[in-house]
Amino acid sequence: MEKENEKSKEDESGHSEKQQDLDAEIKAGEWQRLKKFKTYQNRSRQGKIIATYQAVSNRLNQLVALYYKFVSNEPKQAVKLLEELRRLRVIQDILLNCLIWEPKGVLERSMVPQEVWDLIE
């Protein structure tokens, strides 16, 4: 019985429940929480980079929509949000570079910020 609980069931499309949970986090833009998932941990570095890039992109899209609402109503909140948007765009750019460097075998820890490296190592 315990072993059955450890195994993840697959749905009709072949995705396991654990994979679906990870996909939900990616769609929700929860890029900082990805490392908690075994499915994510078992991916190759390039797979981790892609998943993190997708999650960061989704978070950016969500925040851009919020930014437009805040800019007209609460300018001070919009400034804070703009700072977060800039930070995420930098992370997105770094991840894009990682996608180029990883297949070439030149990606090294010193090339990316620790926050990003911790997610993709």
Jmol script that loads the backbone (N, CA, C; Angstrom):
load data "model"
ATOM      1  N   MET A   1       0.812  -1.185   0.000  1.00  0.00           N
ATOM      2  CA  MET A   1       0.000   0.000   0.000  1.00  0.00           C
ATOM      3  C   MET A   1       0.859   1.254   0.000  1.00  0.00           C
ATOM      4  N   GLU A   2       1.929   1.280   0.815  1.00  0.00           N
ATOM      5  CA  GLU A   2       2.796   2.450   0.865  1.00  0.00           C
ATOM      6  C   GLU A   2       3.485   2.673  -0.467  1.00  0.00           C
ATOM      7  N   LYS A   3       3.895   1.582  -1.107  1.00  0.00           N
ATOM      8  CA  LYS A   3       4.564   1.724  -2.396  1.00  0.00           C
ATOM      9  C   LYS A   3       3.621   2.298  -3.439  1.00  0.00           C
ATOM     10  N   GLU A   4       2.346   1.954  -3.334  1.00  0.00           N
ATOM     11  CA  GLU A   4       1.377   2.507  -4.267  1.00  0.00           C
ATOM     12  C   GLU A   4       1.256   4.016  -4.078  1.00  0.00           C
ATOM     13  N   ASN A   5       1.337   4.475  -2.832  1.00  0.00           N
ATOM     14  CA  ASN A   5       1.253   5.902  -2.559  1.00  0.00           C
ATOM     15  C   ASN A   5       2.463   6.643  -3.097  1.00  0.00           C
ATOM     16  N   GLU A   6       3.626   5.981  -3.091  1.00  0.00           N
ATOM     17  CA  GLU A   6       4.841   6.618  -3.597  1.00  0.00           C
ATOM     18  C   GLU A   6       4.796   6.759  -5.105  1.00  0.00           C
ATOM     19  N   LYS A   7       4.185   5.785  -5.754  1.00  0.00           N
ATOM     20  CA  LYS A   7       4.071   5.856  -7.204  1.00  0.00           C
ATOM     21  C   LYS A   7       3.022   6.884  -7.565  1.00  0.00           C
ATOM     22  N   SER A   8       3.273   7.580  -8.628  1.00  0.00           N
ATOM     23  CA  SER A   8       2.273   8.558  -9.047  1.00  0.00           C
ATOM     24  C   SER A   8       1.435   7.944 -10.159  1.00  0.00           C
ATOM     25  N   LYS A   9       0.147   8.160 -10.069  1.00  0.00           N
ATOM     26  CA  LYS A   9      -0.770   7.635 -11.066  1.00  0.00           C
ATOM     27  C   LYS A   9      -0.706   8.505 -12.301  1.00  0.00           C
ATOM     28  N   GLU A  10      -0.914   7.872 -13.441  1.00  0.00           N
ATOM     29  CA  GLU A  10      -0.912   8.627 -14.681  1.00  0.00           C
ATOM     30  C   GLU A  10      -2.339   8.817 -15.164  1.00  0.00           C
ATOM     31  N   ASP A  11      -2.605   9.966 -15.749  1.00  0.00           N
ATOM     32  CA  ASP A  11      -3.918  10.196 -16.324  1.00  0.00           C
ATOM     33  C   ASP A  11      -3.917   9.732 -17.773  1.00  0.00           C
ATOM     34  N   GLU A  12      -4.997  10.004 -18.491  1.00  0.00           N
ATOM     35  CA  GLU A  12      -5.112   9.538 -19.877  1.00  0.00           C
ATOM     36  C   GLU A  12      -4.033  10.103 -20.788  1.00  0.00           C
ATOM     37  N   SER A  13      -3.534  11.292 -20.478  1.00  0.00           N
ATOM     38  CA  SER A  13      -2.516  11.906 -21.329  1.00  0.00           C
ATOM     39  C   SER A  13      -1.106  11.417 -21.003  1.00  0.00           C
ATOM     40  N   GLY A  14      -0.978  10.566 -19.949  1.00  0.00           N
ATOM     41  CA  GLY A  14       0.322  10.027 -19.602  1.00  0.00           C
ATOM     42  C   GLY A  14       1.090  10.851 -18.590  1.00  0.00           C
ATOM     43  N   HIS A  15       0.528  11.944 -18.129  1.00  0.00           N
ATOM     44  CA  HIS A  15       1.187  12.774 -17.121  1.00  0.00           C
ATOM     45  C   HIS A  15       0.867  12.246 -15.732  1.00  0.00           C
ATOM     46  N   SER A  16       1.861  12.183 -14.904  1.00  0.00           N
ATOM     47  CA  SER A  16       1.637  11.760 -13.529  1.00  0.00           C
ATOM     48  C   SER A  16       1.048  12.914 -12.730  1.00  0.00           C
ATOM     49  N   GLU A  17       0.487  12.578 -11.577  1.00  0.00           N
ATOM     50  CA  GLU A  17      -0.053  13.619 -10.708  1.00  0.00           C
ATOM     51  C   GLU A  17       1.042  14.573 -10.275  1.00  0.00           C
ATOM     52  N   LYS A  18       2.227  14.034 -10.010  1.00  0.00           N
ATOM     53  CA  LYS A  18       3.341  14.879  -9.587  1.00  0.00           C
ATOM     54  C   LYS A  18       3.739  15.838 -10.707  1.00  0.00           C
ATOM     55  N   GLN A  19       3.738  15.345 -11.939  1.00  0.00           N
ATOM     56  CA  GLN A  19       4.059  16.200 -13.074  1.00  0.00           C
ATOM     57  C   GLN A  19       2.995  17.273 -13.242  1.00  0.00           C
ATOM     58  N   GLN A  20       1.745  16.901 -13.026  1.00  0.00           N
ATOM     59  CA  GLN A  20       0.664  17.884 -13.129  1.00  0.00           C
ATOM     60  C   GLN A  20       0.800  18.956 -12.058  1.00  0.00           C
ATOM     61  N   ASP A  21       1.208  18.562 -10.855  1.00  0.00           N
ATOM     62  CA  ASP A  21       1.428  19.541  -9.786  1.00  0.00           C
ATOM     63  C   ASP A  21       2.539  20.508 -10.170  1.00  0.00           C
ATOM     64  N   LEU A  22       3.621  19.969 -10.733  1.00  0.00           N
ATOM     65  CA  LEU A  22       4.728  20.813 -11.177  1.00  0.00           C
ATOM     66  C   LEU A  22       4.262  21.748 -12.289  1.00  0.00           C
ATOM     67  N   ASP A  23       3.518  21.213 -13.241  1.00  0.00           N
ATOM     68  CA  ASP A  23       2.998  22.044 -14.334  1.00  0.00           C
ATOM     69  C   ASP A  23       2.116  23.170 -13.806  1.00  0.00           C
ATOM     70  N   ALA A  24       1.327  22.861 -12.777  1.00  0.00           N
ATOM     71  CA  ALA A  24       0.465  23.893 -12.180  1.00  0.00           C
ATOM     72  C   ALA A  24       1.305  25.006 -11.552  1.00  0.00           C
ATOM     73  N   GLU A  25       2.397  24.642 -10.899  1.00  0.00           N
ATOM     74  CA  GLU A  25       3.284  25.642 -10.300  1.00  0.00           C
ATOM     75  C   GLU A  25       3.935  26.497 -11.386  1.00  0.00           C
ATOM     76  N   ILE A  26       4.324  25.863 -12.480  1.00  0.00           N
ATOM     77  CA  ILE A  26       4.935  26.597 -13.592  1.00  0.00           C
ATOM     78  C   ILE A  26       3.925  27.584 -14.170  1.00  0.00           C
ATOM     79  N   LYS A  27       2.704  27.110 -14.407  1.00  0.00           N
ATOM     80  CA  LYS A  27       1.664  27.989 -14.954  1.00  0.00           C
ATOM     81  C   LYS A  27       1.327  29.122 -13.996  1.00  0.00           C
ATOM     82  N   ALA A  28       1.390  28.838 -12.706  1.00  0.00           N
ATOM     83  CA  ALA A  28       1.098  29.865 -11.705  1.00  0.00           C
ATOM     84  C   ALA A  28       2.251  30.851 -11.556  1.00  0.00           C
ATOM     85  N   GLY A  29       3.386  30.536 -12.168  1.00  0.00           N
ATOM     86  CA  GLY A  29       4.537  31.434 -12.090  1.00  0.00           C
ATOM     87  C   GLY A  29       5.306  31.308 -10.789  1.00  0.00           C
ATOM     88  N   GLU A  30       5.135  30.208 -10.102  1.00  0.00           N
ATOM     89  CA  GLU A  30       5.805  29.999  -8.814  1.00  0.00           C
ATOM     90  C   GLU A  30       7.223  29.453  -9.025  1.00  0.00           C
ATOM     91  N   TRP A  31       8.059  30.240  -9.649  1.00  0.00           N
ATOM     92  CA  TRP A  31       9.389  29.786 -10.046  1.00  0.00           C
ATOM     93  C   TRP A  31      10.292  29.491  -8.859  1.00  0.00           C
ATOM     94  N   GLN A  32      10.081  30.126  -7.735  1.00  0.00           N
ATOM     95  CA  GLN A  32      10.947  29.903  -6.577  1.00  0.00           C
ATOM     96  C   GLN A  32      10.598  28.619  -5.830  1.00  0.00           C
ATOM     97  N   ARG A  33       9.456  28.032  -6.118  1.00  0.00           N
ATOM     98  CA  ARG A  33       9.016  26.819  -5.420  1.00  0.00           C
ATOM     99  C   ARG A  33       9.278  25.545  -6.210  1.00  0.00           C
ATOM    100  N   LEU A  34       9.780  25.656  -7.417  1.00  0.00           N
ATOM    101  CA  LEU A  34       9.945  24.484  -8.283  1.00  0.00           C
ATOM    102  C   LEU A  34      10.856  23.426  -7.684  1.00  0.00           C
ATOM    103  N   LYS A  35      11.881  23.862  -6.984  1.00  0.00           N
ATOM    104  CA  LYS A  35      12.883  22.939  -6.457  1.00  0.00           C
ATOM    105  C   LYS A  35      12.298  21.971  -5.420  1.00  0.00           C
ATOM    106  N   LYS A  36      11.135  22.264  -4.888  1.00  0.00           N
ATOM    107  CA  LYS A  36      10.497  21.398  -3.904  1.00  0.00           C
ATOM    108  C   LYS A  36       9.926  20.123  -4.529  1.00  0.00           C
ATOM    109  N   PHE A  37       9.784  20.090  -5.837  1.00  0.00           N
ATOM    110  CA  PHE A  37       9.152  18.966  -6.520  1.00  0.00           C
ATOM    111  C   PHE A  37      10.188  17.944  -6.990  1.00  0.00           C
ATOM    112  N   LYS A  38       9.956  16.677  -6.645  1.00  0.00           N
ATOM    113  CA  LYS A  38      10.852  15.588  -7.075  1.00  0.00           C
ATOM    114  C   LYS A  38      10.938  15.534  -8.593  1.00  0.00           C
ATOM    115  N   THR A  39       9.799  15.763  -9.248  1.00  0.00           N
ATOM    116  CA  THR A  39       9.771  15.730 -10.712  1.00  0.00           C
ATOM    117  C   THR A  39      10.737  16.758 -11.284  1.00  0.00           C
ATOM    118  N   TYR A  40      10.789  17.915 -10.664  1.00  0.00           N
ATOM    119  CA  TYR A  40      11.707  18.971 -11.085  1.00  0.00           C
ATOM    120  C   TYR A  40      13.143  18.578 -10.777  1.00  0.00           C
ATOM    121  N   GLN A  41      13.368  18.041  -9.587  1.00  0.00           N
ATOM    122  CA  GLN A  41      14.715  17.653  -9.157  1.00  0.00           C
ATOM    123  C   GLN A  41      15.305  16.577 -10.062  1.00  0.00           C
ATOM    124  N   ASN A  42      14.448  15.729 -10.614  1.00  0.00           N
ATOM    125  CA  ASN A  42      14.921  14.633 -11.465  1.00  0.00           C
ATOM    126  C   ASN A  42      15.194  15.067 -12.902  1.00  0.00           C
ATOM    127  N   ARG A  43      14.880  16.286 -13.245  1.00  0.00           N
ATOM    128  CA  ARG A  43      15.110  16.766 -14.609  1.00  0.00           C
ATOM    129  C   ARG A  43      16.590  17.057 -14.833  1.00  0.00           C
ATOM    130  N   SER A  44      16.963  17.060 -16.086  1.00  0.00           N
ATOM    131  CA  SER A  44      18.316  17.476 -16.453  1.00  0.00           C
ATOM    132  C   SER A  44      18.440  18.966 -16.172  1.00  0.00           C
ATOM    133  N   ARG A  45      19.652  19.464 -16.190  1.00  0.00           N
ATOM    134  CA  ARG A  45      19.842  20.902 -15.960  1.00  0.00           C
ATOM    135  C   ARG A  45      19.082  21.706 -17.011  1.00  0.00           C
ATOM    136  N   GLN A  46      19.146  21.265 -18.258  1.00  0.00           N
ATOM    137  CA  GLN A  46      18.441  21.998 -19.310  1.00  0.00           C
ATOM    138  C   GLN A  46      16.930  21.954 -19.069  1.00  0.00           C
ATOM    139  N   GLY A  47      16.418  20.832 -18.598  1.00  0.00           N
ATOM    140  CA  GLY A  47      14.997  20.736 -18.267  1.00  0.00           C
ATOM    141  C   GLY A  47      14.614  21.668 -17.139  1.00  0.00           C
ATOM    142  N   LYS A  48      15.503  21.804 -16.156  1.00  0.00           N
ATOM    143  CA  LYS A  48      15.260  22.733 -15.045  1.00  0.00           C
ATOM    144  C   LYS A  48      15.281  24.179 -15.540  1.00  0.00           C
ATOM    145  N   ILE A  49      16.205  24.477 -16.426  1.00  0.00           N
ATOM    146  CA  ILE A  49      16.299  25.833 -16.974  1.00  0.00           C
ATOM    147  C   ILE A  49      15.013  26.175 -17.720  1.00  0.00           C
ATOM    148  N   ILE A  50      14.545  25.241 -18.540  1.00  0.00           N
ATOM    149  CA  ILE A  50      13.326  25.475 -19.325  1.00  0.00           C
ATOM    150  C   ILE A  50      12.118  25.670 -18.406  1.00  0.00           C
ATOM    151  N   ALA A  51      11.971  24.806 -17.414  1.00  0.00           N
ATOM    152  CA  ALA A  51      10.835  24.909 -16.488  1.00  0.00           C
ATOM    153  C   ALA A  51      10.880  26.231 -15.727  1.00  0.00           C
ATOM    154  N   THR A  52      12.062  26.616 -15.267  1.00  0.00           N
ATOM    155  CA  THR A  52      12.201  27.870 -14.524  1.00  0.00           C
ATOM    156  C   THR A  52      11.924  29.057 -15.433  1.00  0.00           C
ATOM    157  N   TYR A  53      12.427  29.005 -16.652  1.00  0.00           N
ATOM    158  CA  TYR A  53      12.182  30.074 -17.619  1.00  0.00           C
ATOM    159  C   TYR A  53      10.681  30.233 -17.868  1.00  0.00           C
ATOM    160  N   GLN A  54       9.996  29.114 -18.050  1.00  0.00           N
ATOM    161  CA  GLN A  54       8.544  29.168 -18.279  1.00  0.00           C
ATOM    162  C   GLN A  54       7.817  29.774 -17.082  1.00  0.00           C
ATOM    163  N   ALA A  55       8.209  29.356 -15.878  1.00  0.00           N
ATOM    164  CA  ALA A  55       7.559  29.866 -14.670  1.00  0.00           C
ATOM    165  C   ALA A  55       7.826  31.367 -14.501  1.00  0.00           C
ATOM    166  N   VAL A  56       9.059  31.802 -14.739  1.00  0.00           N
ATOM    167  CA  VAL A  56       9.392  33.232 -14.642  1.00  0.00           C
ATOM    168  C   VAL A  56       8.605  34.012 -15.692  1.00  0.00           C
ATOM    169  N   SER A  57       8.509  33.484 -16.889  1.00  0.00           N
ATOM    170  CA  SER A  57       7.747  34.158 -17.953  1.00  0.00           C
ATOM    171  C   SER A  57       6.279  34.290 -17.575  1.00  0.00           C
ATOM    172  N   ASN A  58       5.723  33.225 -16.999  1.00  0.00           N
ATOM    173  CA  ASN A  58       4.325  33.280 -16.569  1.00  0.00           C
ATOM    174  C   ASN A  58       4.128  34.307 -15.466  1.00  0.00           C
ATOM    175  N   ARG A  59       5.059  34.353 -14.515  1.00  0.00           N
ATOM    176  CA  ARG A  59       4.971  35.342 -13.432  1.00  0.00           C
ATOM    177  C   ARG A  59       5.065  36.751 -14.011  1.00  0.00           C
ATOM    178  N   LEU A  60       5.951  36.962 -14.971  1.00  0.00           N
ATOM    179  CA  LEU A  60       6.072  38.278 -15.602  1.00  0.00           C
ATOM    180  C   LEU A  60       4.765  38.700 -16.246  1.00  0.00           C
ATOM    181  N   ASN A  61       4.139  37.792 -16.967  1.00  0.00           N
ATOM    182  CA  ASN A  61       2.867  38.113 -17.621  1.00  0.00           C
ATOM    183  C   ASN A  61       1.803  38.501 -16.595  1.00  0.00           C
ATOM    184  N   GLN A  62       1.776  37.783 -15.476  1.00  0.00           N
ATOM    185  CA  GLN A  62       0.810  38.095 -14.422  1.00  0.00           C
ATOM    186  C   GLN A  62       1.077  39.475 -13.829  1.00  0.00           C
ATOM    187  N   LEU A  63       2.351  39.756 -13.566  1.00  0.00           N
ATOM    188  CA  LEU A  63       2.707  41.027 -12.944  1.00  0.00           C
ATOM    189  C   LEU A  63       2.521  42.217 -13.876  1.00  0.00           C
ATOM    190  N   VAL A  64       2.725  42.004 -15.159  1.00  0.00           N
ATOM    191  CA  VAL A  64       2.503  43.081 -16.130  1.00  0.00           C
ATOM    192  C   VAL A  64       1.025  43.482 -16.110  1.00  0.00           C
ATOM    193  N   ALA A  65       0.143  42.501 -16.059  1.00  0.00           N
ATOM    194  CA  ALA A  65      -1.295  42.798 -15.996  1.00  0.00           C
ATOM    195  C   ALA A  65      -1.623  43.585 -14.724  1.00  0.00           C
ATOM    196  N   LEU A  66      -1.027  43.173 -13.605  1.00  0.00           N
ATOM    197  CA  LEU A  66      -1.245  43.901 -12.346  1.00  0.00           C
ATOM    198  C   LEU A  66      -0.672  45.309 -12.409  1.00  0.00           C
ATOM    199  N   TYR A  67       0.474  45.428 -13.053  1.00  0.00           N
ATOM    200  CA  TYR A  67       1.144  46.726 -13.132  1.00  0.00           C
ATOM    201  C   TYR A  67       0.239  47.770 -13.779  1.00  0.00           C
ATOM    202  N   TYR A  68      -0.406  47.397 -14.862  1.00  0.00           N
ATOM    203  CA  TYR A  68      -1.278  48.345 -15.554  1.00  0.00           C
ATOM    204  C   TYR A  68      -2.428  48.804 -14.658  1.00  0.00           C
ATOM    205  N   LYS A  69      -2.929  47.907 -13.814  1.00  0.00           N
ATOM    206  CA  LYS A  69      -4.005  48.276 -12.890  1.00  0.00           C
ATOM    207  C   LYS A  69      -3.493  49.232 -11.807  1.00  0.00           C
ATOM    208  N   PHE A  70      -2.312  48.927 -11.271  1.00  0.00           N
ATOM    209  CA  PHE A  70      -1.757  49.732 -10.184  1.00  0.00           C
ATOM    210  C   PHE A  70      -1.304  51.115 -10.639  1.00  0.00           C
ATOM    211  N   VAL A  71      -0.801  51.203 -11.844  1.00  0.00           N
ATOM    212  CA  VAL A  71      -0.250  52.471 -12.331  1.00  0.00           C
ATOM    213  C   VAL A  71      -1.302  53.579 -12.272  1.00  0.00           C
ATOM    214  N   SER A  72      -2.517  53.260 -12.594  1.00  0.00           N
ATOM    215  CA  SER A  72      -3.549  54.299 -12.588  1.00  0.00           C
ATOM    216  C   SER A  72      -4.124  54.544 -11.193  1.00  0.00           C
ATOM    217  N   ASN A  73      -4.171  53.501 -10.359  1.00  0.00           N
ATOM    218  CA  ASN A  73      -4.812  53.626  -9.050  1.00  0.00           C
ATOM    219  C   ASN A  73      -3.842  53.917  -7.906  1.00  0.00           C
ATOM    220  N   GLU A  74      -2.733  53.213  -7.860  1.00  0.00           N
ATOM    221  CA  GLU A  74      -1.786  53.336  -6.752  1.00  0.00           C
ATOM    222  C   GLU A  74      -0.354  53.417  -7.277  1.00  0.00           C
ATOM    223  N   PRO A  75       0.087  54.607  -7.623  1.00  0.00           N
ATOM    224  CA  PRO A  75       1.422  54.766  -8.218  1.00  0.00           C
ATOM    225  C   PRO A  75       2.570  54.231  -7.347  1.00  0.00           C
ATOM    226  N   LYS A  76       2.459  54.340  -6.024  1.00  0.00           N
ATOM    227  CA  LYS A  76       3.532  53.837  -5.158  1.00  0.00           C
ATOM    228  C   LYS A  76       3.649  52.321  -5.259  1.00  0.00           C
ATOM    229  N   GLN A  77       2.538  51.637  -5.305  1.00  0.00           N
ATOM    230  CA  GLN A  77       2.548  50.189  -5.487  1.00  0.00           C
ATOM    231  C   GLN A  77       3.126  49.835  -6.858  1.00  0.00           C
ATOM    232  N   ALA A  78       2.827  50.667  -7.836  1.00  0.00           N
ATOM    233  CA  ALA A  78       3.321  50.417  -9.186  1.00  0.00           C
ATOM    234  C   ALA A  78       4.841  50.487  -9.235  1.00  0.00           C
ATOM    235  N   VAL A  79       5.440  51.364  -8.448  1.00  0.00           N
ATOM    236  CA  VAL A  79       6.906  51.483  -8.419  1.00  0.00           C
ATOM    237  C   VAL A  79       7.527  50.188  -7.888  1.00  0.00           C
ATOM    238  N   LYS A  80       6.975  49.661  -6.824  1.00  0.00           N
ATOM    239  CA  LYS A  80       7.482  48.399  -6.268  1.00  0.00           C
ATOM    240  C   LYS A  80       7.327  47.262  -7.265  1.00  0.00           C
ATOM    241  N   LEU A  81       6.199  47.253  -7.929  1.00  0.00           N
ATOM    242  CA  LEU A  81       5.933  46.213  -8.918  1.00  0.00           C
ATOM    243  C   LEU A  81       6.884  46.341 -10.105  1.00  0.00           C
ATOM    244  N   LEU A  82       7.169  47.555 -10.498  1.00  0.00           N
ATOM    245  CA  LEU A  82       8.102  47.784 -11.601  1.00  0.00           C
ATOM    246  C   LEU A  82       9.492  47.254 -11.250  1.00  0.00           C
ATOM    247  N   GLU A  83       9.918  47.441 -10.017  1.00  0.00           N
ATOM    248  CA  GLU A  83      11.214  46.904  -9.575  1.00  0.00           C
ATOM    249  C   GLU A  83      11.231  45.370  -9.691  1.00  0.00           C
ATOM    250  N   GLU A  84      10.148  44.737  -9.281  1.00  0.00           N
ATOM    251  CA  GLU A  84      10.063  43.274  -9.382  1.00  0.00           C
ATOM    252  C   GLU A  84      10.033  42.829 -10.844  1.00  0.00           C
ATOM    253  N   LEU A  85       9.350  43.582 -11.686  1.00  0.00           N
ATOM    254  CA  LEU A  85       9.331  43.266 -13.118  1.00  0.00           C
ATOM    255  C   LEU A  85      10.740  43.334 -13.710  1.00  0.00           C
ATOM    256  N   ARG A  86      11.477  44.354 -13.343  1.00  0.00           N
ATOM    257  CA  ARG A  86      12.852  44.490 -13.839  1.00  0.00           C
ATOM    258  C   ARG A  86      13.717  43.319 -13.372  1.00  0.00           C
ATOM    259  N   ARG A  87      13.573  42.960 -12.103  1.00  0.00           N
ATOM    260  CA  ARG A  87      14.343  41.844 -11.535  1.00  0.00           C
ATOM    261  C   ARG A  87      14.027  40.535 -12.278  1.00  0.00           C
ATOM    262  N   LEU A  88      12.750  40.291 -12.512  1.00  0.00           N
ATOM    263  CA  LEU A  88      12.361  39.056 -13.203  1.00  0.00           C
ATOM    264  C   LEU A  88      12.809  39.049 -14.658  1.00  0.00           C
ATOM    265  N   ARG A  89      12.818  40.205 -15.285  1.00  0.00           N
ATOM    266  CA  ARG A  89      13.312  40.267 -16.674  1.00  0.00           C
ATOM    267  C   ARG A  89      14.807  39.940 -16.738  1.00  0.00           C
ATOM    268  N   VAL A  90      15.554  40.387 -15.746  1.00  0.00           N
ATOM    269  CA  VAL A  90      16.984  40.050 -15.689  1.00  0.00           C
ATOM    270  C   VAL A  90      17.146  38.539 -15.501  1.00  0.00           C
ATOM    271  N   ILE A  91      16.373  37.966 -14.591  1.00  0.00           N
ATOM    272  CA  ILE A  91      16.439  36.515 -14.359  1.00  0.00           C
ATOM    273  C   ILE A  91      16.046  35.765 -15.625  1.00  0.00           C
ATOM    274  N   GLN A  92      15.025  36.245 -16.306  1.00  0.00           N
ATOM    275  CA  GLN A  92      14.584  35.619 -17.555  1.00  0.00           C
ATOM    276  C   GLN A  92      15.708  35.653 -18.595  1.00  0.00           C
ATOM    277  N   ASP A  93      16.390  36.778 -18.691  1.00  0.00           N
ATOM    278  CA  ASP A  93      17.498  36.918 -19.633  1.00  0.00           C
ATOM    279  C   ASP A  93      18.646  35.972 -19.279  1.00  0.00           C
ATOM    280  N   ILE A  94      18.933  35.857 -17.988  1.00  0.00           N
ATOM    281  CA  ILE A  94      19.990  34.953 -17.533  1.00  0.00           C
ATOM    282  C   ILE A  94      19.631  33.509 -17.890  1.00  0.00           C
ATOM    283  N   LEU A  95      18.388  33.131 -17.659  1.00  0.00           N
ATOM    284  CA  LEU A  95      17.949  31.772 -17.979  1.00  0.00           C
ATOM    285  C   LEU A  95      18.031  31.502 -19.482  1.00  0.00           C
ATOM    286  N   LEU A  96      17.704  32.505 -20.278  1.00  0.00           N
ATOM    287  CA  LEU A  96      17.805  32.358 -21.725  1.00  0.00           C
ATOM    288  C   LEU A  96      19.256  32.117 -22.137  1.00  0.00           C
ATOM    289  N   ASN A  97      20.171  32.851 -21.528  1.00  0.00           N
ATOM    290  CA  ASN A  97      21.592  32.619 -21.792  1.00  0.00           C
ATOM    291  C   ASN A  97      22.010  31.217 -21.342  1.00  0.00           C
ATOM    292  N   CYS A  98      21.487  30.782 -20.200  1.00  0.00           N
ATOM    293  CA  CYS A  98      21.796  29.434 -19.708  1.00  0.00           C
ATOM    294  C   CYS A  98      21.351  28.374 -20.708  1.00  0.00           C
ATOM    295  N   LEU A  99      20.209  28.616 -21.359  1.00  0.00           N
ATOM    296  CA  LEU A  99      19.722  27.677 -22.373  1.00  0.00           C
ATOM    297  C   LEU A  99      20.679  27.575 -23.556  1.00  0.00           C
ATOM    298  N   ILE A 100      21.389  28.639 -23.810  1.00  0.00           N
ATOM    299  CA  ILE A 100      22.382  28.637 -24.898  1.00  0.00           C
ATOM    300  C   ILE A 100      23.680  27.986 -24.425  1.00  0.00           C
ATOM    301  N   TRP A 101      24.109  28.327 -23.211  1.00  0.00           N
ATOM    302  CA  TRP A 101      25.393  27.848 -22.711  1.00  0.00           C
ATOM    303  C   TRP A 101      25.380  26.370 -22.330  1.00  0.00           C
ATOM    304  N   GLU A 102      24.285  25.883 -21.769  1.00  0.00           N
ATOM    305  CA  GLU A 102      24.240  24.506 -21.254  1.00  0.00           C
ATOM    306  C   GLU A 102      24.524  23.460 -22.332  1.00  0.00           C
ATOM    307  N   PRO A 103      23.851  23.487 -23.492  1.00  0.00           N
ATOM    308  CA  PRO A 103      24.140  22.466 -24.510  1.00  0.00           C
ATOM    309  C   PRO A 103      25.574  22.516 -25.034  1.00  0.00           C
ATOM    310  N   LYS A 104      26.187  23.705 -24.962  1.00  0.00           N
ATOM    311  CA  LYS A 104      27.570  23.856 -25.416  1.00  0.00           C
ATOM    312  C   LYS A 104      28.563  23.381 -24.364  1.00  0.00           C
ATOM    313  N   GLY A 105      28.062  23.143 -23.148  1.00  0.00           N
ATOM    314  CA  GLY A 105      28.925  22.686 -22.069  1.00  0.00           C
ATOM    315  C   GLY A 105      29.767  23.776 -21.442  1.00  0.00           C
ATOM    316  N   VAL A 106      29.381  25.019 -21.608  1.00  0.00           N
ATOM    317  CA  VAL A 106      30.176  26.124 -21.068  1.00  0.00           C
ATOM    318  C   VAL A 106      29.530  26.792 -19.855  1.00  0.00           C
ATOM    319  N   LEU A 107      28.347  26.338 -19.463  1.00  0.00           N
ATOM    320  CA  LEU A 107      27.667  26.937 -18.323  1.00  0.00           C
ATOM    321  C   LEU A 107      28.389  26.585 -17.037  1.00  0.00           C
ATOM    322  N   GLU A 108      28.771  27.618 -16.293  1.00  0.00           N
ATOM    323  CA  GLU A 108      29.465  27.432 -15.018  1.00  0.00           C
ATOM    324  C   GLU A 108      28.782  28.259 -13.946  1.00  0.00           C
ATOM    325  N   ARG A 109      28.975  27.842 -12.725  1.00  0.00           N
ATOM    326  CA  ARG A 109      28.376  28.517 -11.570  1.00  0.00           C
ATOM    327  C   ARG A 109      28.704  30.008 -11.547  1.00  0.00           C
ATOM    328  N   SER A 110      29.907  30.375 -11.904  1.00  0.00           N
ATOM    329  CA  SER A 110      30.333  31.775 -11.834  1.00  0.00           C
ATOM    330  C   SER A 110      29.637  32.664 -12.873  1.00  0.00           C
ATOM    331  N   MET A 111      28.915  32.060 -13.804  1.00  0.00           N
ATOM    332  CA  MET A 111      28.286  32.815 -14.880  1.00  0.00           C
ATOM    333  C   MET A 111      26.887  33.325 -14.525  1.00  0.00           C
ATOM    334  N   VAL A 112      26.318  32.806 -13.445  1.00  0.00           N
ATOM    335  CA  VAL A 112      24.942  33.176 -13.091  1.00  0.00           C
ATOM    336  C   VAL A 112      24.854  33.529 -11.611  1.00  0.00           C
ATOM    337  N   PRO A 113      23.887  34.354 -11.232  1.00  0.00           N
ATOM    338  CA  PRO A 113      23.705  34.674  -9.814  1.00  0.00           C
ATOM    339  C   PRO A 113      23.370  33.412  -9.007  1.00  0.00           C
ATOM    340  N   GLN A 114      23.735  33.422  -7.756  1.00  0.00           N
ATOM    341  CA  GLN A 114      23.510  32.265  -6.881  1.00  0.00           C
ATOM    342  C   GLN A 114      22.036  31.863  -6.842  1.00  0.00           C
ATOM    343  N   GLU A 115      21.150  32.834  -6.802  1.00  0.00           N
ATOM    344  CA  GLU A 115      19.708  32.561  -6.754  1.00  0.00           C
ATOM    345  C   GLU A 115      19.262  31.701  -7.936  1.00  0.00           C
ATOM    346  N   VAL A 116      19.783  31.996  -9.108  1.00  0.00           N
ATOM    347  CA  VAL A 116      19.434  31.227 -10.307  1.00  0.00           C
ATOM    348  C   VAL A 116      20.147  29.880 -10.287  1.00  0.00           C
ATOM    349  N   TRP A 117      21.412  29.878  -9.934  1.00  0.00           N
ATOM    350  CA  TRP A 117      22.179  28.633  -9.919  1.00  0.00           C
ATOM    351  C   TRP A 117      21.548  27.598  -8.979  1.00  0.00           C
ATOM    352  N   ASP A 118      21.087  28.054  -7.818  1.00  0.00           N
ATOM    353  CA  ASP A 118      20.468  27.150  -6.860  1.00  0.00           C
ATOM    354  C   ASP A 118      19.261  26.434  -7.452  1.00  0.00           C
ATOM    355  N   LEU A 119      18.567  27.089  -8.359  1.00  0.00           N
ATOM    356  CA  LEU A 119      17.387  26.486  -8.972  1.00  0.00           C
ATOM    357  C   LEU A 119      17.728  25.508 -10.086  1.00  0.00           C
ATOM    358  N   ILE A 120      18.826  25.727 -10.790  1.00  0.00           N
ATOM    359  CA  ILE A 120      19.104  24.915 -11.976  1.00  0.00           C
ATOM    360  C   ILE A 120      20.211  23.885 -11.797  1.00  0.00           C
ATOM    361  N   GLU A 121      20.875  23.887 -10.643  1.00  0.00           N
ATOM    362  CA  GLU A 121      21.980  22.939 -10.475  1.00  0.00           C
ATOM    363  C   GLU A 121      21.481  21.521 -10.279  1.00  0.00           C
TER     364      GLU A 121
END
end "model"
wireframe off; spacefill off
backbone 0.3
color backbone group
